[in-house]
C-alpha cells in the first residue's frame, strides 16, 4: 500500500498510525491541577518540546505528542 503513496503522504501515514491514543470521556485525567501537580505536563514538554495542546476553559481536551494523543 505504501508503494502507491508519494513519500510525503507515506510519512504522514506512518506518523498517524504510530500514535497511541489514550481516550477518556469526561475524565478528571485531563484536569489542569492533576496534570500540573503530578508532573505529567513537565514530562510531556521534556519528551516533546512542541506538543499540540487544545484546552477548553481549565481542562485539556487534546494533548498530542510525537508518540501519544490524549483525548477527553
N, CA, C and O atoms as a GROMACS GRO file, in nm:
protein
  288
    1UNK      N    1   0.082  -0.119   0.000
    1UNK     CA    2   0.000   0.000   0.000
    1UNK      C    3   0.086   0.125   0.000
    1UNK      O    4   0.057   0.219  -0.074
    2UNK      N    5   0.192   0.128   0.082
    2UNK     CA    6   0.276   0.247   0.089
    2UNK      C    7   0.349   0.273  -0.041
    2UNK      O    8   0.387   0.387  -0.068
    3UNK      N    9   0.369   0.172  -0.124
    3UNK     CA   10   0.438   0.192  -0.250
    3UNK      C   11   0.357   0.279  -0.346
    3UNK      O   12   0.413   0.338  -0.438
    4UNK      N   13   0.225   0.287  -0.326
    4UNK     CA   14   0.139   0.367  -0.412
    4UNK      C   15   0.129   0.512  -0.366
    4UNK      O   16   0.078   0.596  -0.440
    5UNK      N   17   0.176   0.543  -0.248
    5UNK     CA   18   0.172   0.678  -0.196
    5UNK      C   19   0.303   0.749  -0.223
    5UNK      O   20   0.409   0.686  -0.231
    6UNK      N   21   0.296   0.882  -0.239
    6UNK     CA   22   0.423   0.953  -0.250
    6UNK      C   23   0.490   0.959  -0.114
    6UNK      O   24   0.426   0.932  -0.012
    7UNK      N   25   0.614   0.992  -0.111
    7UNK     CA   26   0.694   0.985   0.013
    7UNK      C   27   0.636   1.074   0.123
    7UNK      O   28   0.633   1.034   0.239
    8UNK      N   29   0.590   1.194   0.088
    8UNK     CA   30   0.535   1.288   0.187
    8UNK      C   31   0.411   1.228   0.254
    8UNK      O   32   0.399   1.231   0.376
    9UNK      N   33   0.320   1.175   0.175
    9UNK     CA   34   0.199   1.115   0.230
    9UNK      C   35   0.229   0.988   0.308
    9UNK      O   36   0.164   0.959   0.408
   10UNK      N   37   0.328   0.912   0.263
   10UNK     CA   38   0.366   0.790   0.334
   10UNK      C   39   0.419   0.824   0.472
   10UNK      O   40   0.390   0.754   0.569
   11UNK      N   41   0.497   0.931   0.483
   11UNK     CA   42   0.548   0.974   0.613
   11UNK      C   43   0.436   1.020   0.705
   11UNK      O   44   0.437   0.990   0.824
   12UNK      N   45   0.339   1.094   0.651
   12UNK     CA   46   0.224   1.138   0.730
   12UNK      C   47   0.145   1.018   0.782
   12UNK      O   48   0.103   1.016   0.898
   13UNK      N   49   0.126   0.920   0.696
   13UNK     CA   50   0.053   0.800   0.736
   13UNK      C   51   0.128   0.724   0.845
   13UNK      O   52   0.067   0.677   0.941
   14UNK      N   53   0.258   0.712   0.831
   14UNK     CA   54   0.338   0.642   0.932
   14UNK      C   55   0.330   0.712   1.067
   14UNK      O   56   0.314   0.647   1.170
   15UNK      N   57   0.339   0.844   1.068
   15UNK     CA   58   0.328   0.921   1.193
   15UNK      C   59   0.190   0.899   1.255
   15UNK      O   60   0.180   0.880   1.376
   16UNK      N   61   0.086   0.902   1.174
   16UNK     CA   62  -0.050   0.885   1.223
   16UNK      C   63  -0.073   0.748   1.285
   16UNK      O   64  -0.132   0.737   1.393
   17UNK      N   65  -0.028   0.644   1.220
   17UNK     CA   66  -0.056   0.509   1.270
   17UNK      C   67   0.036   0.469   1.385
   17UNK      O   68   0.012   0.369   1.451
   18UNK      N   69   0.142   0.546   1.410
   18UNK     CA   70   0.233   0.515   1.521
   18UNK      C   71   0.192   0.584   1.651
   18UNK      O   72   0.254   0.561   1.754
   19UNK      N   73   0.088   0.668   1.648
   19UNK     CA   74   0.040   0.733   1.770
   19UNK      C   75  -0.042   0.637   1.852
   19UNK      O   76  -0.122   0.560   1.798
   20UNK      N   77  -0.024   0.641   1.981
   20UNK     CA   78  -0.103   0.560   2.073
   20UNK      C   79  -0.212   0.649   2.132
   20UNK      O   80  -0.181   0.738   2.212
   21UNK      N   81  -0.339   0.628   2.095
   21UNK     CA   82  -0.444   0.712   2.152
   21UNK      C   83  -0.478   0.671   2.294
   21UNK      O   84  -0.488   0.552   2.325
   22UNK      N   85  -0.495   0.770   2.381
   22UNK     CA   86  -0.538   0.749   2.518
   22UNK      C   87  -0.665   0.830   2.534
   22UNK      O   88  -0.661   0.953   2.533
   23UNK      N   89  -0.778   0.762   2.548
   23UNK     CA   90  -0.909   0.826   2.543
   23UNK      C   91  -0.977   0.820   2.679
   23UNK      O   92  -0.976   0.717   2.746
   24UNK      N   93  -1.035   0.933   2.718
   24UNK     CA   94  -1.117   0.939   2.838
   24UNK      C   95  -1.242   1.020   2.806
   24UNK      O   96  -1.233   1.118   2.732
   25UNK      N   97  -1.354   0.983   2.859
   25UNK     CA   98  -1.478   1.057   2.836
   25UNK      C   99  -1.515   1.129   2.965
   25UNK      O  100  -1.547   1.066   3.065
   26UNK      N  101  -1.511   1.262   2.961
   26UNK     CA  102  -1.535   1.345   3.080
   26UNK      C  103  -1.451   1.298   3.198
   26UNK      O  104  -1.497   1.295   3.312
   27UNK      N  105  -1.328   1.262   3.168
   27UNK     CA  106  -1.242   1.209   3.274
   27UNK      C  107  -1.174   1.322   3.349
   27UNK      O  108  -1.146   1.428   3.292
   28UNK      N  109  -1.149   1.300   3.476
   28UNK     CA  110  -1.077   1.401   3.553
   28UNK      C  111  -0.928   1.397   3.520
   28UNK      O  112  -0.852   1.480   3.569
   29UNK      N  113  -0.887   1.300   3.437
   29UNK     CA  114  -0.748   1.288   3.397
   29UNK      C  115  -0.696   1.416   3.334
   29UNK      O  116  -0.581   1.454   3.358
   30UNK      N  117  -0.777   1.482   3.257
   30UNK     CA  118  -0.731   1.600   3.185
   30UNK      C  119  -0.753   1.728   3.264
   30UNK      O  120  -0.754   1.837   3.206
   31UNK      N  121  -0.769   1.719   3.394
   31UNK     CA  122  -0.783   1.834   3.480
   31UNK      C  123  -0.648   1.903   3.495
   31UNK      O  124  -0.547   1.837   3.520
   32UNK      N  125  -0.645   2.036   3.479
   32UNK     CA  126  -0.520   2.112   3.482
   32UNK      C  127  -0.444   2.087   3.612
   32UNK      O  128  -0.323   2.063   3.610
   33UNK      N  129  -0.513   2.093   3.725
   33UNK     CA  130  -0.447   2.073   3.854
   33UNK      C  131  -0.382   1.937   3.863
   33UNK      O  132  -0.268   1.925   3.910
   34UNK      N  133  -0.452   1.836   3.820
   34UNK     CA  134  -0.398   1.700   3.826
   34UNK      C  135  -0.275   1.687   3.736
   34UNK      O  136  -0.175   1.627   3.776
   35UNK      N  137  -0.282   1.743   3.617
   35UNK     CA  138  -0.168   1.733   3.525
   35UNK      C  139  -0.047   1.808   3.579
   35UNK      O  140   0.066   1.758   3.572
   36UNK      N  141  -0.070   1.927   3.633
   36UNK     CA  142   0.042   2.006   3.682
   36UNK      C  143   0.097   1.954   3.816
   36UNK      O  144   0.218   1.950   3.834
   37UNK      N  145   0.009   1.915   3.907
   37UNK     CA  146   0.053   1.871   4.040
   37UNK      C  147   0.130   1.740   4.035
   37UNK      O  148   0.220   1.718   4.117
   38UNK      N  149   0.098   1.653   3.943
   38UNK     CA  150   0.165   1.523   3.934
   38UNK      C  151   0.277   1.519   3.832
   38UNK      O  152   0.337   1.414   3.810
   39UNK      N  153   0.307   1.630   3.770
   39UNK     CA  154   0.423   1.640   3.682
   39UNK      C  155   0.405   1.586   3.542
   39UNK      O  156   0.503   1.574   3.468
   40UNK      N  157   0.282   1.553   3.502
   40UNK     CA  158   0.264   1.497   3.369
   40UNK      C  159   0.298   1.599   3.260
   40UNK      O  160   0.361   1.564   3.160
   41UNK      N  161   0.257   1.724   3.278
   41UNK     CA  162   0.288   1.826   3.176
   41UNK      C  163   0.438   1.847   3.165
   41UNK      O  164   0.489   1.869   3.054
   42UNK      N  165   0.510   1.842   3.276
   42UNK     CA  166   0.656   1.854   3.272
   42UNK      C  167   0.716   1.741   3.188
   42UNK      O  168   0.806   1.764   3.107
   43UNK      N  169   0.666   1.620   3.208
   43UNK     CA  170   0.715   1.505   3.131
   43UNK      C  171   0.681   1.519   2.983
   43UNK      O  172   0.762   1.484   2.897
   44UNK      N  173   0.563   1.570   2.953
   44UNK     CA  174   0.524   1.590   2.813
   44UNK      C  175   0.619   1.687   2.745
   44UNK      O  176   0.668   1.659   2.636
   45UNK      N  177   0.645   1.802   2.809
   45UNK     CA  178   0.737   1.901   2.750
   45UNK      C  179   0.881   1.851   2.746
   45UNK      O  180   0.957   1.892   2.658
   46UNK      N  181   0.920   1.766   2.838
   46UNK     CA  182   1.055   1.711   2.838
   46UNK      C  183   1.074   1.618   2.718
   46UNK      O  184   1.183   1.614   2.660
   47UNK      N  185   0.970   1.545   2.683
   47UNK     CA  186   0.981   1.447   2.574
   47UNK      C  187   0.946   1.504   2.437
   47UNK      O  188   0.993   1.453   2.336
   48UNK      N  189   0.866   1.610   2.434
   48UNK     CA  190   0.826   1.672   2.306
   48UNK      C  191   0.814   1.822   2.330
   48UNK      O  192   0.722   1.867   2.398
   49UNK      N  193   0.907   1.899   2.276
   49UNK     CA  194   0.912   2.042   2.303
   49UNK      C  195   0.800   2.120   2.235
   49UNK      O  196   0.776   2.236   2.270
   50UNK      N  197   0.732   2.060   2.138
   50UNK     CA  198   0.624   2.129   2.067
   50UNK      C  199   0.499   2.042   2.060
   50UNK      O  200   0.454   2.008   1.951
   51UNK      N  201   0.442   2.007   2.175
   51UNK     CA  202   0.317   1.929   2.169
   51UNK      C  203   0.202   2.016   2.120
   51UNK      O  204   0.206   2.139   2.134
   52UNK      N  205   0.102   1.953   2.065
   52UNK     CA  206  -0.020   2.025   2.026
   52UNK      C  207  -0.117   2.011   2.142
   52UNK      O  208  -0.151   1.900   2.183
   53UNK      N  209  -0.162   2.126   2.196
   53UNK     CA  210  -0.248   2.126   2.314
   53UNK      C  211  -0.372   2.208   2.284
   53UNK      O  212  -0.363   2.322   2.240
   54UNK      N  213  -0.488   2.149   2.309
   54UNK     CA  214  -0.616   2.218   2.294
   54UNK      C  215  -0.685   2.216   2.430
   54UNK      O  216  -0.710   2.111   2.488
   55UNK      N  217  -0.714   2.337   2.480
   55UNK     CA  218  -0.778   2.348   2.612
   55UNK      C  219  -0.919   2.404   2.594
   55UNK      O  220  -0.946   2.477   2.499
   56UNK      N  221  -1.006   2.368   2.686
   56UNK     CA  222  -1.142   2.423   2.693
   56UNK      C  223  -1.160   2.471   2.837
   56UNK      O  224  -1.185   2.391   2.927
   57UNK      N  225  -1.147   2.600   2.856
   57UNK     CA  226  -1.151   2.652   2.992
   57UNK      C  227  -1.028   2.608   3.068
   57UNK      O  228  -0.915   2.634   3.026
   58UNK      N  229  -1.048   2.539   3.179
   58UNK     CA  230  -0.934   2.492   3.258
   58UNK      C  231  -0.909   2.342   3.239
   58UNK      O  232  -0.844   2.280   3.323
   59UNK      N  233  -0.961   2.285   3.131
   59UNK     CA  234  -0.942   2.142   3.104
   59UNK      C  235  -0.870   2.123   2.971
   59UNK      O  236  -0.896   2.194   2.874
   60UNK      N  237  -0.782   2.026   2.969
   60UNK     CA  238  -0.717   1.988   2.844
   60UNK      C  239  -0.810   1.894   2.768
   60UNK      O  240  -0.853   1.792   2.823
   61UNK      N  241  -0.841   1.927   2.644
   61UNK     CA  242  -0.926   1.842   2.561
   61UNK      C  243  -0.840   1.749   2.475
   61UNK      O  244  -0.875   1.633   2.453
   62UNK      N  245  -0.727   1.801   2.427
   62UNK     CA  246  -0.636   1.722   2.343
   62UNK      C  247  -0.492   1.758   2.379
   62UNK      O  248  -0.458   1.876   2.389
   63UNK      N  249  -0.411   1.657   2.397
   63UNK     CA  250  -0.266   1.676   2.411
   63UNK      C  251  -0.204   1.576   2.315
   63UNK      O  252  -0.216   1.455   2.333
   64UNK      N  253  -0.135   1.628   2.212
   64UNK     CA  254  -0.076   1.541   2.111
   64UNK      C  255   0.075   1.559   2.112
   64UNK      O  256   0.126   1.670   2.098
   65UNK      N  257   0.144   1.448   2.130
   65UNK     CA  258   0.290   1.448   2.122
   65UNK      C  259   0.330   1.360   2.006
   65UNK      O  260   0.245   1.313   1.930
   66UNK      N  261   0.460   1.339   1.991
   66UNK     CA  262   0.508   1.254   1.882
   66UNK      C  263   0.463   1.110   1.898
   66UNK      O  264   0.451   1.038   1.798
   67UNK      N  265   0.438   1.066   2.021
   67UNK     CA  266   0.406   0.925   2.045
   67UNK      C  267   0.265   0.901   2.095
   67UNK      O  268   0.211   0.792   2.077
   68UNK      N  269   0.203   1.000   2.157
   68UNK     CA  270   0.074   0.981   2.220
   68UNK      C  271  -0.024   1.090   2.178
   68UNK      O  272   0.015   1.200   2.141
   69UNK      N  273  -0.151   1.058   2.186
   69UNK     CA  274  -0.255   1.159   2.173
   69UNK      C  275  -0.357   1.131   2.283
   69UNK      O  276  -0.424   1.028   2.284
   70UNK      N  277  -0.367   1.226   2.376
   70UNK     CA  278  -0.460   1.216   2.487
   70UNK      C  279  -0.589   1.288   2.445
   70UNK      O  280  -0.584   1.406   2.410
   71UNK      N  281  -0.702   1.220   2.449
   71UNK     CA  282  -0.830   1.277   2.410
   71UNK      C  283  -0.930   1.266   2.524
   71UNK      O  284  -0.940   1.161   2.588
   72UNK      N  285  -1.003   1.373   2.549
   72UNK     CA  286  -1.107   1.369   2.651
   72UNK      C  287  -1.240   1.399   2.585
   72UNK      O  288  -1.343   1.401   2.653
   0.00000   0.00000   0.00000
